[in-house]
Amino acid sequence: MVEFKTLKSKEIKFGKNSFIEISKRRVITPVGENDFIAISRGYYLPVEIIYCTSK
């Protein structure tokens, strides 16, 4: 089983309703642990936050 933990996260707003989230995450597997940086782009709607996946 793979488990993800967010160690640190920062949200940077730009434009009228967009943001970029940069986070440091740790993945834990039966084999071991590994840290990585995830970058996500999203935008705000009147009620919720939508995340777009990184490519």
Secondary structure, DSSP 8 states (H G I E B T S, - for coil): --EEEEEEEEEEEETTTEEEEEEEEEEE-SS-EEEEEEEEEEEE-SS-EEEE---
